[in-house]
Amino acid sequence: MNTCESIFRARLARHERELKALYTSLYHNDAMYDALLDGMLDFCIQRSEALHARDEEKALRPDWYKSRDLLGMMLYIDNFAGNLQGVRDKLDYLRKANVNYLHLMPFLDTVPERSDGGYAVASFRRVRPDLGTMEDLEALTAACHEQGMNVCMDFVMNHTSEDHEWAKRARAGEGQYMNRYFFYADPSVPAAYEKTVPQVFPTTAPGNFTWLPESGHYVMTTFYPYQWDLNYANPVVFNEMMYNFLYLANRGVDVIRIDAVPYIWKEIGTTCRNLPQVHTIVRMMRMIGEIVCPSVILLGEVVMAPELVAPYFGTLEQPECHLLYNVTTMATTWHTVATRDVRLLRMQLDIISRLPKDQVFLNYLRCHDDIGWGLDYPTLHKWGMEEVPHKKYLNDYFRGFTGSDARGELYNEDPVTGDARLCGTTASLCGVEAAADKTQAIRLDLMLHAMMLFQSGIPVLYSGDEIGQLNDWAYRQDPNKVQDSRYLHRGRMPWPMTESAADERTVPGQIFMGLDHLERLRRAHKAFGAQADFWTFDTQSDHVLGIGRYHDGELLIGLFNFSDAPASAQPDIPNEAYTDLLTGDNVLAGALSLEACGMKLLVHHYA
């Protein structure tokens, strides 16, 4: 037995009893389980020496992803730098922006007119030709590793494109491939599903099934008609998708983002969301990764209510995802910008602060997607804010219809209910695009980023936000984009703006250098670490959010004014002398004044 196989067997021994029990609970198929183990061994053997060394290195610091030194950035490869080689050429810029966690948005092969932004995968083993090759991906991940950077990619496991080889063979009537999806000739079966399964896009892609006249069958398509849901009740699907997962891990990827996690198990008579079998599958993925490629971690995309998100961390004994998105805080942050009322945001941060410290969230102000107003409406109702008119107010505010300087655009508007989501870059939503005097808009932009950096977890920027990139209204002239307003905030990276990143007389310079200062503060102070205590406190003002952090004798206090007017706060904090991290001034606890959209970051050290 060679060294690689012996290491594999040792790792497997730690997990095999549970892995086999979970696999058998779903599939009752020993032959397929044995085939899975054989495949896992093959991928372990195929893993490069450099990646095996990375596995060993990270095994010595398994909490590496909890470091306060991490700063993420998500980007579309073509918009950022043309192709994978272009991204590699821009690594120096990313390092100057303090980025060491690079999330490459979907880049696997797809058909442009049926891509859903790359989430309709035609092949899990090919890169989209205009972006490069798998060899280019390996060269990029290796270069990132040399510079101390981790690479994240999306793994779309709920569905494939209708252009995937499996789907083509299923459409042609090959039974074994039809069984990899949900094919029904009898219309009563899809009708039964529709009774209990919500619609994801009721206006742009209504229903959960698509009729295929050439094959005489309906196929389940939860998201779009060209995205066919995979049937994970079939062990062939699970095994083959795990092989794809391991193949991509062997290209040097450090973080695998599992797309649409709650949807991956379907059962008639249910909502087909958050079923127990989903957790079984994610738990098995976690163990498979720890056996074959233990330096690779799982990021779960769970766009659900807060009480449905945390369970995807699993338990201490049976962990699932290493990381999850902090979706609710993102949406509530923008609600707070529009209402200037921090009460709801404070409540939700309190919920997160009570979770175990081992549970790590990705925090962000915006991403590639729209902002959906999934707020706590029962609580808002108590405060006189009703769901329908409040959503309208938020969307009006961020389009500048209420006199604000914010500029955004609606996405997926429902003409019947009036419901809609929102698109826009961070800078444009903060008013940098429209304000005559941009001083306050820039201050709001930096204050929001500081609040994000003050939270526990990994802060993630969307590329361009570090220089205040504005909305790309030109998307309306592109026939391939005009129907999807999310392209408003997916514009090409404005590289000429980066030339001003070191000039504080410019908007890009003020934002870039302001963020740089905040990021350096985060790295320098141990109370920003994952093991710090984290809480909110009363500031005696509904406009000012107060956050405290404490670890190993260091107390950090953050005050964030969401009002567009100066505010006074009487924070409920220890009566100590503090140092203002932004100015270096000495500050006494007591009544504190904050400028419009301003902040104070204070520190006190105990002997």
N, C-alpha and C positions, 0 to 999 in steps of 0.2 A: 504494500500500500504506500503510495507516494505521500509526500508531506501535505500537499493540498487536500488530498482525499482524507487523510487522518484528521486534519483540522475540520473539514466538513463533517466528518463522523462525530467529532467531539461536540461541535455546535448542535448537530442534529440530536444528539443524546439528551441535551438539555431541554429540548422542545418536543421530541417525537411523540411522547404519550399524549400530550394535549393536542398536537397537530393532527394526529391520526384520529383522535376522538372527535374533534370538530369536523374533520373531513368526512368521517363516517356518518356523522349526524346529518349531513346534507346529502351525501351521495350513496352510501352503503355499497361501495365499489372498491374492493381491495386492489384489483388490478390497476384501476386508474390512480389509486393512491401510490402504488409502487412505481407507476410510470412518472408521476409527479416527482418523486424522490430521485429517480434516474435523471430526469431533466434538470433538477436543481443541481445535482452533482456535476453534470456536464457544464452548466453555466459557471459553477464555481471553478472548475478546472480551466475554463476559457478566460476567466478574469485575469487581467494583465498583472505582471509583477508590481507595477506602480500602484495599481488599485488594491492589491493584497496588502501592500505596505501601508496604504491609506487606511485600510480596515484596521490594521494593527495599531497605527498611530491614534486613530480616533477611539479605539477601545481603551486607551489609556486615559482619555478624557471624554467619557460618554455623554457628558452634559455640555459639549462644545456649543450646541445650538441655543443654550441658555445664556451665553455670554453677553454682557452689556456692550461688547465691542462690535457686535453685528449690526450692519445697516444694509437693508435690502433695496433693490431696484428691480422693477418689472418693466420689460420692454418688448416691443415687436421688432424682430430682427430686421425686417425690410425697412420699416420706418426709422429705425435707429441708425443703421449703418449699411443697409443694402443686402448684406448676406452674412453668413457665419464668419467668413474671413474678415469682413468689415468690422464686426463686433470685436474680433481678436485685435484688430488694429487700434481699437478705441479703448483698450484696457487701461492705458495710462490715464485717460480722462476719468474713467470710472474710479480709479484709485484716488485721483485728486478729489473726487466727490465723496470719498470715504466709503465707497460701496465694496462690500466683501461677500455679499449674498446676491447673486445675479439670477433673476427669474426670467428665462427665455419663454415668451409667450408661444403658443402652438406653432410648431415648425415641421411637423410630420406631413407626409404627402397627402394632398387633398385636391379636389377639383374646385377651382376658384369660384365658379358660380354656385357651387353647393358646398360651401366650406364652413359657414357660421363662424367666421373668424378663426378657422383652423380646428374647430371642435368636431368636424365631420371627417374622421381619419380614414383615408383610403388604404394606407399601409403603415403598420407600426414599425417597419424595418427600413423605411426610406425617408429621407428628408425631402421636403418640397424642392423640386429641381432648381427653382430660381434662388433658393437660399443656400444651396450647397449640397454636400454629401455627408454620409455618416463619418467618413474620414475627417471632414472639416469639423464636425461636431467633436470628435475625439481630440483633434488638435486644439480646439477652443477650450475644452474642459481641462486638458493638460496645462495649457497656458494659464488658465485661471488658477489652477492648483499651485502652480509655481509662484503666483503672486498672492497666495493666501486667500483666494476667493472660492466660494462654494457656488455650485450651479444647480438651479432648480428648473424642472420642466414639467409640463402637464401630461398626465396619463389619462386619456379619455377612455374609461373602462365601461361606462354604462351602455355605449352604443358604438357602432361603426358607421361609416358613410355607406350609402347605397352603392358606392363605387368600389368598396372593398371586395376582394376576391371571394370572401365567404358570401357576401350579399349577392354578387353576380351569379354564383352557383345556386344559391337559394332561389333567386328569381327564375332561374332556368329549370327549377323543379327538382333539384337533387335533395332527396329527403334528409340526408345527414346534415346538410347545410341549412335547410329550412328549420331543423331542430335546434340550430344555434340561435335562432331568433324566435319571435312569437308569430307564427303563421296560422291563420284560421280561415277556412273556407266558409264556415257557418257564421253568418253575421250576428247571431245571437250571443256569441262569446264576446266579441268586442263590445257589443251593447251592454253586456253584463259588467264588463270592466268599467265602462263609461259611467255607470251608476254611482261608483264610489271613488273614482280616480279624478282628482282635480286637473284642470288644464293649466299648463305652464304659460302658453302664449295664446290666450283665447281669441285675440283679434288677428294676429298675424299667422298663427298656426293652430287653429281650433281643433279640438279632439285629440285623442291619443292613439288613433289608428289611421293608416293610409291604405286605400284600396289599390291593388295592383291588377289591372284588367288583364294583362298578358299572362298572369299566373293564376288568376281566379281566386286570389286570397287577399285577406287583410293582413297587414303587418303592423306591429306595435311601433309607434313613433312618438314617444313622449314629447320630444322637443320640436323637431322639424320633420317634414315628410321624407327628407333625404338622410335622416339619422335613424337607423334601425336599432331598436333596443336589443341587447344581448340577453340570452336566456341562461342565467347562472344556475338554474336548476339542472342544467346539463353539465356534467363534470368535464366534458371535452372543452367547453367554453372556459371554465375556470382554469384548467391546466394550461391551455394555449395562451390565455391572457397573462397568466403568471410567467410563462416563457417570454412573452413580449416585455413584461415588466423587468425581468432579469436581463434581457438583451439590452434594454435601454440603460439599466444600471451599469452594465459593463462598458458602456460608452463613456463613462466617467461622471455621470450625473450624481449629485450628492443628495438632492431632495426631490422626491417624486410627489407631485401634486395630484391627488386623486380627484378627478372632476366629478361633480354631481354625486357624491358618495351616497346620500340617503335614498337614491333611486334604484340602486343596482339589484334589488331583489323584487320580483313581481309576484303577486298572489291575488287571484280573483276574489272579489268581495272585500278587499282592503283598499286603502288609499295608495298602495304601492310606494309608500314613503316610510323610511325609518323602521322597517320591519326587523325583527330579531336576527334574521339570517344575514342582514347587512353587516351587523357587528361581528358575526361569525366569520364572514369573508374578510373583513378588514383585520381582524385578529390574526387570521391565517396569513395574510399578506405581511403583517408585522413580523411574524415568526419566520416566514420564508426569507425575508430580507435579513434578519438577524443570523440566519444560518448561512446564506450564500454571500451576502454583501453587507456586513454589519455596519459599515460607515454610512450607508444610505438610510435616510429617514423619510417618514411619510407625513405629508401635509394634506389634511382633509379639507375639501371645499364643502362646507355645510351651511347653506344659506337658509337658515331656519330660525325660529324663535330661540332666545337664549337657553331655555330649559331643554331644548332638543339638540343643542350644539355640544355642550359639555360631555354628554355620554359618549361621544366619539373619541374622547381621550381614553376610554376604557377604564379599567381599575388598576390599582397598584399591582395586583397579582396578575392581571390579564390586560396589559396596556394595548391600545390600538394605535391611533394617530399620535405622532410626536408633537405635531403642530396643528392648530386650527385657526381659521380667519376670525377676526373680531368684527363680524359684519354689523352687529347691532350698534356698536359704538360709533362706527363710521357714519351710519345713517342718522343717528341721534346727534352727532356732532354738527351736521349741517342743519338739522332742525334747530339746534341751539343757536347757530349763527343767525338764522332767520327770525327767531322769536326773542333772542337775547335773554332767554330764561334757562338757567343751568339746572333746574331741579330734576328733570328727567335724566339728563346726562349723569348727574351725580348718583341717582338711584341705580343706574345700570353699571356704573363703575364700582359701586358698592357690592353689587352681585358678583362681579368678577374678582374683587379683592377678597371675597370669602372662599373662593375656589382654592384647591391645593396649589402650592407654589410650583409643583412639578408640571402643572398644566400651562403650556406656553402658547400664547396667541400671537398671530401676526397682526400688527396694528397698522392702519393705513387711512389716509384721508380720501383717496379715491383709487380706483383700479381701472382695468380695461373696460369694465362693464358700466352699466348705468347705476344711478343711486335709486334704489327702491325704498319707498317710505314705509318700511316694516317697523313701525313704532309701537309703543305700548299705549294703544288708544284707550283702554279702560282707565288707565291712570290719567291720560290727557283729558278724558271726559270729566273727571272729577275737578279738573282745573278750568273747565269751560271750553275745551277745544274738542270739537266733534270731528270724526275721521274725514268725511267727505269735504267739508269746507276747509279743514286744516290742510289737507293735501293740496287743495286748490291754492290756498294761501302760499304754501311752500313753493309750489311750481311757479306761481306768479312772481314771488319775491326773487327767485333765482333766474327769472327771465327779465328782471328789471321793470316789471309791470307795476310795482308798488312804489316806484321812485328810488329803489335801491340801485347801486352800481353793479350788482351781480349780473352776469350774462351766461345763460345756459339755454338748453333746448329740451323739449319733451321727447320721451321715447316710449313707444308702444302705447300710445294714448287710446283709451277705450271711449269711443264716441257716445256710447250708451250711458256708462256710469261716470264718465269724466275722469276716471282714474288714469294716472300716467306716472312714469318714472322720469328721471332727470339726467341730463348729460352736461358735461362741461369740464374744462381743466380746473385744477385747484386755483390757479391765479385768476382766471376769468370769473369763477364763482365768488372769489374774494373781492372782485371789483377792479383788479389791475387793468383789465381790458378797457373798461368804460369810464373810470374815474378821471376827472379833470386833474385833480391833485392826487397822485398815486400814493402819497405817504402813508395814509391810514390803511389803504388796501394792502400795501406791502406789510405793514405792521400786523394786520389780521392774518395774512398768509403765514408769517413767521410765528405768530402766537399759536395758531392751530398746529403747526409742525412741532412747536415746543411742547404743547399738551400731549401730542402723540408720543414724543420721545420720553415724556415723563411717565408714561404707562409702563407696566411690566410686559415683557415680550419682545418681539423683533419688529422694529419700525421699518416700514417698506415705502419707498417713494415710487411714483410712476415716472418714467423717464421724461425729462423736460420740466418737471415740477421744481427741480433744483435750480432752474434759471428763470422760472416764471413763464413757461410756455403758455401761449394764449390759444383760444379756440381756433380750429381750422374750418372756417366757414366755407372754404373752397370745396369741401366734400360734396356740396350740393350740386356742383357741376360735373361730378363723376357719375355716370349712369350705373356703375357697379356698386356705388356707395350711397347714393341719394336716398334709398329706402331705409337706411339704417343710421339714425342720428348719433349712434355711439361713435361714429367716425369723426364727430365733432372734436372729441378729445383724444383721438388716435392719430393726430397729424404727424407728419415727418419731423424728425428731430431738427430744430432750427440751429444748425451748427454755427452760423455767424454770431448768434447770441452768446455762444460760449466764449467768444473772444473777449467779451466784456465781463467775464465772470470774476475777474480780480479787480474790477474798477467799481468802487462803491458809489460813484456818481451815477451809475446806470442802474436800471431795474434788475437786470440779470445779476449784476455784481452785488447789489444789496441783498437779494434773496440767497444767492450762492454762498456769499461770505457769512451771512447771518446764519444759514443752516450749518455751515462748517463750524462756526463757533459753538452752536448748540450741540452738535454731534461730538465735538471735542470735550465739552463739559460732561456729556453722558459717559464717555469712555473714562474720564478722569476720576469720577466719584463713585465709590463702592456702593453707595445707597441706591444706585441705579441697577444693581445686580438683581438677578432673578430671586435670590433668597431674601431680599429686603421685605420688610413689612410695608404694606401699601394701603392707604385709606383716603377717604375724602373727609372734609370737615366743613363746618358751618362758617361762612364768611359774613353773615348778617346782610348779604346782598344776593338777590336772585340773579344778578348779572355776572357775578364773579364766582368761578369754580375754584375750590381749594383742594389741593392734593398734597398728601404727606407721604414721605418715604423714610424708612429708618433701617440702618444696618450697621452693626459693629461700631457704635459710637458716633455715627454720622447721621444727622437729621437734615433732610431736604424738604423744603416747602415750595410749592408752586401755586401761584395765584394767576388766574387767567380771566381777563375782563372781556366778556362777549358783547358788551354794549358799545355802540358807536359814539358814546359820550364818556367823559371821565367818570370814574366810579371810586367810591370810598368803601373799603372793606375793614371789618373788625374781626379778623380771623381767629378762630378758636384753636390757637396753637400754643405750645409751651412758652412761658414768659422768659425768653432768652434773648441774648444779643446775636444777631445774624449778620452774615456777610452777603451782600447782593452779588450773585455770580455774574450778572450782566454788566454792572458798573464798578464793582469792587468796594462800594460804599458800605459802611456799617449801618445796620438797621435794627431798631428796637421793636420788639413785639408790641402791638397796639394798633391804633387806627392807621391804615396804610392807603395811600392814594395811587390809583392806576390811571394812566392815560387811556383814551379811547382805544379799544382793541389791543390794549397793552398787557404786559405780564410782569411779574416779579418772580425770580428764582432765587431762593434764599437757602443758606447752609449754616448749620451750627454743629460744632464738634464737641462731644463730651469727653472729658478726660478719662 
